Amino acid sequence: MGGGLMLYMLGTLTLDTRPFNADRMSRRASADMPSKGVMGGFDPSEFTGEGRDIMTLSGQLLPSKIGGLSELETVDEMRRAGTRFPVLRGDGHRFGWYAITGLSESHHDLLRSGVGFIVRHRITMKKVQPDSGAGQQIIHALLSLFDGI
């Protein structure tokens, strides 16, 4: 992890400047506050909890120069399996647990292998309840990453 720095971690998968990169992050989060109709005044609202929380990470890979396709395949496998994982930003901020709801990839300047010289990707994630069964495994794996720091 190059001195302990990284951009984001999705469970045990690291997004860094290479080989698997992210250069944009966006997040939309809401709160649920349904209104109750009353006579002669504003409809009072009641906070009922967190609403949807959607995070998107996107970037580009140079597979023929620095790799990154195996990490992209790992993301796709996490999506297919419905894996729940904690998201950690490089400065240590923990966003909570997410699951991948969408993955797009776009190959540009195709090489003879059919793989793009440049591969752009976009990972869309939704905040979810923690997966209690995987928690210990992920915590152990994360801690092992920091042993070398």
ROTI-57792 format. One line per field, with one value per residue (C-alpha): x, y, z; residue number from 0; residue in three letters. Coordinates in Angstrom, 3 decimals. Layout:
N
px	X|...;
py	Y|...;
pz	Z|...;
n	NUM|...;
res	ALA|...;
//
This chain:
149
px	0.000|2.938|3.514|0.031|-1.721|-4.671|-7.652|-10.464|-10.925|-13.992|-13.709|-10.229|-10.009|-7.781|-8.357|-5.151|-3.307|-2.175|-2.980|-6.691|-7.453|-10.307|-10.229|-13.806|-16.153|-19.729|-22.258|-25.976|-27.486|-30.928|-32.978|-36.531|-38.922|-42.527|-45.156|-48.445|-51.398|-52.990|-55.677|-54.700|-50.896|-47.745|-47.621|-45.312|-42.466|-40.940|-37.423|-37.664|-34.038|-31.491|-32.746|-30.888|-27.127|-25.543|-21.791|-20.088|-16.367|-14.978|-11.590|-9.532|-7.118|-4.197|-4.258|-1.419|0.884|0.022|-2.782|-6.054|-8.276|-8.106|-9.300|-12.124|-13.125|-13.088|-15.511|-17.767|-17.672|-18.583|-21.548|-22.696|-22.446|-24.181|-21.161|-21.522|-18.339|-17.140|-15.957|-12.930|-11.470|-7.717|-7.819|-9.394|-13.028|-15.439|-18.602|-20.268|-21.253|-22.133|-22.984|-22.296|-25.475|-23.887|-20.643|-19.882|-16.698|-15.764|-12.779|-11.075|-8.370|-8.764|-5.619|-5.358|-6.500|-9.822|-8.951|-8.804|-5.546|-7.660|-10.505|-12.849|-14.941|-17.767|-18.757|-22.137|-22.771|-25.713|-25.419|-26.679|-26.905|-23.587|-23.030|-22.443|-20.920|-18.218|-17.314|-14.608|-13.019|-12.873|-11.580|-8.817|-7.898|-7.874|-5.703|-3.246|-2.847|-1.719|0.801|3.459|3.033;
py	0.000|2.356|3.875|3.068|5.439|4.481|6.227|3.880|0.362|-1.694|-4.482|-5.818|-4.430|-1.349|1.461|3.442|5.334|2.019|-0.563|-0.121|3.566|5.903|9.552|10.558|9.944|11.113|10.379|11.072|10.476|11.267|11.107|9.794|12.401|11.554|14.250|13.788|15.836|18.102|20.783|24.447|24.353|22.921|19.181|18.003|15.764|12.937|11.614|7.879|7.093|7.177|7.133|5.951|6.431|5.889|6.194|6.082|5.637|5.944|5.938|4.554|1.689|1.095|-2.731|-3.244|-0.902|-1.241|-3.825|-3.464|-5.910|-8.579|-6.007|-4.994|-8.661|-8.839|-5.893|-7.681|-10.855|-8.822|-7.414|-10.847|-12.327|-9.414|-9.035|-6.516|-4.739|-1.696|1.335|3.208|6.409|6.956|9.475|6.836|7.983|5.025|5.382|2.185|-0.980|-1.013|-3.435|-2.947|-2.268|-1.409|-1.677|-0.204|-0.504|1.068|-0.092|2.495|2.018|-1.761|-3.862|-7.157|-8.983|-7.130|-5.298|-1.519|0.342|2.558|1.046|3.453|2.060|3.226|1.384|2.238|1.153|1.350|1.555|-1.655|-3.379|-5.000|-8.634|-10.040|-13.277|-11.542|-8.881|-10.792|-11.973|-8.454|-6.915|-9.536|-8.922|-5.130|-5.358|-7.618|-4.913|-2.428|-4.799|-3.694|0.028;
pz	0.000|-0.413|3.023|4.290|1.904|-0.265|-1.779|-0.694|0.591|-0.295|2.244|1.549|-2.021|-2.254|-4.732|-5.054|-7.756|-9.250|-10.443|-9.535|-9.463|-8.609|-9.578|-8.718|-5.808|-5.411|-2.697|-2.257|1.175|2.542|5.729|5.963|7.404|6.557|7.150|8.972|7.795|10.409|10.269|10.429|10.299|8.826|8.460|11.249|10.103|12.070|11.572|11.003|10.182|7.434|3.882|0.817|0.759|-2.645|-3.311|-6.699|-7.362|-10.868|-12.494|-15.312|-15.685|-18.015|-18.029|-20.511|-18.550|-14.851|-14.576|-12.702|-14.607|-11.886|-9.318|-11.675|-11.915|-8.087|-7.984|-10.471|-8.375|-5.263|-7.228|-8.453|-4.936|-3.185|-0.895|1.944|3.005|4.962|2.972|4.302|2.849|2.752|5.608|7.871|7.577|7.777|5.702|6.925|5.088|1.395|-1.393|-5.099|-7.047|-10.385|-12.307|-15.699|-17.690|-20.978|-23.061|-25.310|-27.966|-28.105|-28.245|-30.166|-27.004|-27.115|-23.898|-24.042|-23.650|-21.356|-19.317|-17.558|-14.685|-12.441|-9.240|-7.680|-4.084|-1.690|2.100|3.721|7.085|8.106|7.234|10.719|9.407|7.353|9.906|11.719|8.458|7.044|10.279|10.443|6.781|7.266|10.359|8.539|5.878|8.539|10.127|7.642|8.329;
n	0|1|2|3|4|5|6|7|8|9|10|11|12|13|14|15|16|17|18|19|20|21|22|23|24|25|26|27|28|29|30|31|32|33|34|35|36|37|38|39|40|41|42|43|44|45|46|47|48|49|50|51|52|53|54|55|56|57|58|59|60|61|62|63|64|65|66|67|68|69|70|71|72|73|74|75|76|77|78|79|80|81|82|83|84|85|86|87|88|89|90|91|92|93|94|95|96|97|98|99|100|101|102|103|104|105|106|107|108|109|110|111|112|113|114|115|116|117|118|119|120|121|122|123|124|125|126|127|128|129|130|131|132|133|134|135|136|137|138|139|140|141|142|143|144|145|146|147|148;
res	MET|GLY|GLY|GLY|LEU|MET|LEU|TYR|MET|LEU|GLY|THR|LEU|THR|LEU|ASP|THR|ARG|PRO|PHE|ASN|ALA|ASP|ARG|MET|SER|ARG|ARG|ALA|SER|ALA|ASP|MET|PRO|SER|LYS|GLY|VAL|MET|GLY|GLY|PHE|ASP|PRO|SER|GLU|PHE|THR|GLY|GLU|GLY|ARG|ASP|ILE|MET|THR|LEU|SER|GLY|GLN|LEU|LEU|PRO|SER|LYS|ILE|GLY|GLY|LEU|SER|GLU|LEU|GLU|THR|VAL|ASP|GLU|MET|ARG|ARG|ALA|GLY|THR|ARG|PHE|PRO|VAL|LEU|ARG|GLY|ASP|GLY|HIS|ARG|PHE|GLY|TRP|TYR|ALA|ILE|THR|GLY|LEU|SER|GLU|SER|HIS|HIS|ASP|LEU|LEU|ARG|SER|GLY|VAL|GLY|PHE|ILE|VAL|ARG|HIS|ARG|ILE|THR|MET|LYS|LYS|VAL|GLN|PRO|ASP|SER|GLY|ALA|GLY|GLN|GLN|ILE|ILE|HIS|ALA|LEU|LEU|SER|LEU|PHE|ASP|GLY|ILE;
//
